[in-house]
Amino acid sequence: MGTPKFTLGRWFVWAIPFLLLSCHSAEEVELENAAGMVSSEEMANMMGLLEELDLLVFSAMMQQDLTQGKISPILDVSSCPGSVIMRDEKNSRIKVDYGSGCVDERGLQKKGVVTIAYTDSFLIKGSSVTIGFENFSLNGRKLDGTRKLENLGFQSEKRRIRFSSVISDFQFTSLTGETYRLDHSQIKDLHLSTEETGFRIYLEGYGTVSTIAGEKTSFEIIHPVVYLQECMASGNPIPSQGSLQLRGGNQQVLLTFDSGNCSNKR
């Protein structure tokens, strides 16, 4: 499959993590580490891993609903060897325990516990989910805080779910041990799998990422960012369409994706 094509305003460096290029020019490295900006690599990691987290939760939450509706599950959250899923329907809670660590069938490394507290079936409009963590990490990056999802409407005939995603002071620790704080408000449209295509995610919203040192990068999705099942199947989500406006320090970047395909190489 072909590599996604997109254009950038001002900085080419922001293309690096999404295209998975293996080389950098001296100018690109300098720009990538410019003062006042969270690195492009960490921005890419945060976006992708949060999408993976939501898919994990959807699969755990909607397993029964999807079966009754004859809809194929989004992901098999039990594919990670040794993982345990505990359902407490009386208290409306689900606990997914990956123990001391495992690698799932798509190559994602998972460790620790994800807790899911819900108000109702996630296919019901107005239902909400609160996600918490106990020493949880994904691909070696630790996630801490709470994330709330709310169903804004399910169109059964179109097999689409719209929901909001809100996080405040969410902490994300990189492989090097640096901690980032993430705040965002987003709207997602999830188009469930059909006979012709896999699932599609259309993402809108805005937010900020900051470091303990005070570096801050704000972002706003100008045109919906699109994720495709065939891309995420590789365990490395790559947006295929959409654009982001990024701001940090005195810098401003427009990142535009323009491709219907993706690379399944990690």
C-alpha positions as CSV (number, residue, x, y, z in Angstrom):
1,M,0.0,0.0,0.0
2,G,1.2,3.5,-0.7
3,T,2.5,6.0,1.9
4,P,0.0,8.8,2.8
5,K,0.6,12.2,1.0
6,F,0.2,15.5,2.8
7,T,1.5,19.1,2.7
8,L,2.9,21.3,5.4
9,G,2.9,25.1,5.9
10,R,6.4,26.3,7.0
11,W,7.8,23.1,8.6
12,F,8.4,19.8,6.7
13,V,9.6,18.3,10.0
14,W,6.1,17.5,11.2
15,A,5.7,15.0,8.4
16,I,8.4,12.8,9.9
17,P,6.5,10.8,12.5
18,F,3.5,10.2,10.3
19,L,5.4,9.1,7.2
20,L,7.8,7.0,9.3
21,L,10.8,8.3,7.4
22,S,14.2,6.9,8.5
23,C,16.4,9.9,7.8
24,H,16.5,13.6,8.8
25,S,18.4,16.5,7.4
26,A,20.3,18.8,9.8
27,E,17.7,21.5,9.2
28,E,14.8,19.1,10.0
29,V,16.4,17.9,13.2
30,E,17.0,21.5,14.4
31,L,13.3,22.4,13.6
32,E,12.0,19.3,15.2
33,N,13.6,20.3,18.5
34,A,12.8,24.0,18.3
35,A,12.3,25.7,21.7
36,G,8.8,26.2,22.8
37,M,7.3,23.3,20.9
38,V,6.5,19.7,22.0
39,S,8.3,17.4,19.6
40,S,6.4,16.1,16.6
41,E,7.3,12.6,17.5
42,E,5.5,12.8,20.9
43,M,2.5,14.6,19.4
44,A,2.2,11.7,17.0
45,N,2.5,9.1,19.7
46,M,-0.1,10.8,21.9
47,M,-2.7,11.0,19.1
48,G,-2.2,7.5,18.0
49,L,-2.2,5.9,21.4
50,L,-5.3,7.7,22.5
51,E,-7.0,6.3,19.4
52,E,-5.8,2.8,20.3
53,L,-7.1,3.3,23.9
54,D,-10.6,4.3,22.7
55,L,-10.8,1.3,20.4
56,L,-9.9,-0.9,23.3
57,V,-12.7,0.6,25.4
58,F,-15.2,0.4,22.5
59,S,-14.5,-3.3,22.0
60,A,-14.8,-4.1,25.7
61,M,-18.0,-1.9,26.1
62,M,-19.8,-2.9,23.0
63,Q,-19.0,-6.6,22.7
64,Q,-22.5,-7.7,23.7
65,D,-24.3,-4.9,21.9
66,L,-22.3,-5.6,18.7
67,T,-23.1,-9.3,18.8
68,Q,-26.8,-8.6,19.2
69,G,-26.7,-6.1,16.4
70,K,-24.8,-8.6,14.2
71,I,-21.9,-6.1,13.9
72,S,-18.3,-7.3,13.8
73,P,-16.3,-6.4,16.9
74,I,-13.9,-3.5,16.5
75,L,-10.9,-5.2,18.2
76,D,-10.3,-8.4,20.1
77,V,-9.1,-7.0,23.5
78,S,-8.5,-10.5,24.7
79,S,-5.8,-11.2,22.1
80,C,-3.0,-10.1,24.4
81,P,-1.7,-13.3,26.1
82,G,-2.4,-13.5,29.8
83,S,-4.8,-10.5,29.8
84,V,-8.0,-10.8,32.0
85,I,-11.3,-9.0,31.4
86,M,-13.5,-8.7,34.5
87,R,-17.1,-7.5,34.1
88,D,-19.1,-6.2,37.1
89,E,-22.5,-5.6,35.6
90,K,-24.1,-4.9,39.0
91,N,-21.8,-1.9,39.5
92,S,-21.5,-1.0,35.7
93,R,-17.7,-1.5,35.6
94,I,-15.2,-3.4,33.4
95,K,-11.6,-4.0,34.3
96,V,-9.1,-5.1,31.7
97,D,-5.9,-6.3,33.4
98,Y,-2.7,-6.8,31.3
99,G,-0.7,-7.8,34.3
100,S,3.1,-7.3,34.0
101,G,2.9,-6.9,30.3
102,C,2.0,-8.6,27.0
103,V,2.1,-8.1,23.3
104,D,-1.1,-8.4,21.3
105,E,-1.6,-9.8,17.8
106,R,-1.0,-6.4,16.2
107,G,2.3,-5.9,18.1
108,L,1.1,-3.4,20.7
109,Q,2.7,-3.7,24.1
110,K,0.3,-3.4,27.0
111,K,0.9,-3.4,30.8
112,G,-1.2,-2.6,33.8
113,V,-4.9,-2.1,34.2
114,V,-7.6,-0.1,32.4
115,T,-10.8,0.5,34.4
116,I,-14.1,1.4,32.6
117,A,-17.1,2.8,34.5
118,Y,-20.2,3.2,32.4
119,T,-23.8,4.5,32.9
120,D,-25.6,2.4,30.3
121,S,-25.1,0.5,27.0
122,F,-22.7,2.6,25.0
123,L,-25.1,2.4,22.0
124,I,-27.7,4.5,23.9
125,K,-27.6,8.2,23.4
126,G,-26.5,10.1,26.5
127,S,-24.6,7.1,28.0
128,S,-21.1,7.9,29.2
129,V,-17.9,6.1,30.0
130,T,-15.1,7.1,32.4
131,I,-11.8,5.5,31.8
132,G,-9.1,5.2,34.5
133,F,-5.7,3.6,34.8
134,E,-3.6,1.6,37.3
135,N,0.0,1.6,36.3
136,F,-1.0,1.3,32.7
137,S,1.3,1.7,29.7
138,L,0.9,1.3,26.0
139,N,4.0,0.7,23.9
140,G,6.1,1.7,26.9
141,R,4.4,5.1,27.4
142,K,2.6,5.5,30.6
143,L,-1.0,7.0,30.7
144,D,-2.4,8.5,33.8
145,G,-5.6,10.5,34.6
146,T,-9.2,10.1,33.5
147,R,-10.8,10.2,30.1
148,K,-14.6,10.6,29.6
149,L,-16.6,9.6,26.5
150,E,-20.2,10.4,25.9
151,N,-22.5,9.0,23.2
152,L,-24.0,11.8,21.2
153,G,-26.1,9.6,19.0
154,F,-26.1,6.2,17.3
155,Q,-27.5,5.9,13.7
156,S,-28.2,2.2,13.4
157,E,-29.2,2.3,9.7
158,K,-25.9,4.1,8.9
159,R,-23.9,2.1,11.5
160,R,-22.4,5.4,12.9
161,I,-21.8,6.5,16.4
162,R,-21.0,10.1,17.4
163,F,-19.4,10.8,20.7
164,S,-17.5,13.4,22.6
165,S,-14.1,12.9,24.3
166,V,-12.9,15.2,27.0
167,I,-9.7,15.0,29.1
168,S,-8.2,17.5,31.5
169,D,-4.7,17.4,32.9
170,F,-4.2,14.0,31.5
171,Q,-0.6,12.8,31.9
172,F,1.4,11.0,29.2
173,T,5.0,9.8,30.0
174,S,7.3,9.2,27.1
175,L,9.9,6.5,26.7
176,T,12.6,8.9,27.9
177,G,10.6,9.6,31.1
178,E,9.4,13.1,30.3
179,T,5.8,13.8,31.4
180,Y,3.4,15.8,29.2
181,R,0.0,17.2,30.3
182,L,-2.8,16.9,27.7
183,D,-6.1,18.7,27.6
184,H,-8.5,18.4,24.8
185,S,-12.2,18.5,23.7
186,Q,-13.0,16.4,20.7
187,I,-15.9,15.0,18.7
188,K,-15.5,11.6,17.0
189,D,-17.7,9.9,14.4
190,L,-17.1,6.1,14.3
191,H,-18.4,4.4,11.2
192,L,-18.6,0.7,12.0
193,S,-17.3,-2.0,9.7
194,T,-19.4,-3.0,6.7
195,E,-19.0,-5.7,4.0
196,E,-17.2,-3.2,1.8
197,T,-14.9,-1.4,4.3
198,G,-13.5,-1.6,7.8
199,F,-14.3,1.0,10.5
200,R,-13.5,4.6,9.9
201,I,-12.9,7.3,12.6
202,Y,-13.5,11.0,11.8
203,L,-12.0,13.3,14.5
204,E,-12.6,17.0,15.2
205,G,-11.6,19.2,18.1
206,Y,-8.8,21.1,19.8
207,G,-6.5,21.0,22.7
208,T,-3.1,21.7,24.2
209,V,0.0,19.7,25.2
210,S,2.5,21.1,27.7
211,T,5.6,19.9,29.5
212,I,6.7,20.4,33.1
213,A,9.3,22.9,31.8
214,G,6.4,25.0,30.5
215,E,6.7,24.3,26.8
216,K,3.2,24.4,25.3
217,T,1.8,23.3,21.9
218,S,-1.8,24.0,21.0
219,F,-3.6,22.2,18.2
220,E,-6.9,22.6,16.3
221,I,-8.3,20.2,13.8
222,I,-9.1,22.3,10.7
223,H,-10.5,19.5,8.6
224,P,-11.6,16.2,10.2
225,V,-8.7,13.8,10.7
226,V,-9.5,10.3,9.3
227,Y,-8.3,7.0,10.7
228,L,-8.8,3.7,8.7
229,Q,-9.1,0.2,10.1
230,E,-6.6,-1.1,7.6
231,C,-4.1,1.4,8.8
232,M,-4.7,0.7,12.5
233,A,-4.5,-3.0,11.9
234,S,-0.7,-2.6,11.8
235,G,-0.7,-1.3,15.4
236,N,0.6,2.0,14.1
237,P,-2.3,4.4,13.3
238,I,-1.6,6.8,10.5
239,P,-4.1,9.6,9.6
240,S,-5.2,9.4,5.9
241,Q,-7.0,12.7,5.6
242,G,-7.5,16.0,7.4
243,S,-5.4,18.9,8.7
244,L,-4.1,20.3,12.0
245,Q,-3.1,23.8,12.9
246,L,-0.3,23.6,15.5
247,R,1.0,26.5,17.5
248,G,3.9,26.8,20.0
249,G,6.1,29.6,21.1
250,N,6.4,31.9,18.1
251,Q,5.9,29.0,15.6
252,Q,2.7,28.0,13.7
253,V,2.4,24.9,11.5
254,L,-0.4,23.6,9.2
255,L,-0.2,19.8,8.8
256,T,-2.4,18.4,6.0
257,F,-3.0,14.8,5.2
258,D,-4.2,13.8,1.7
259,S,-4.3,10.1,0.9
260,G,-6.8,7.3,0.9
261,N,-4.2,4.7,1.6
262,C,-1.7,3.9,4.4
263,S,1.4,1.9,5.1
264,N,1.1,-1.2,7.2
265,K,4.8,-1.3,7.9
266,R,5.7,-0.4,11.5
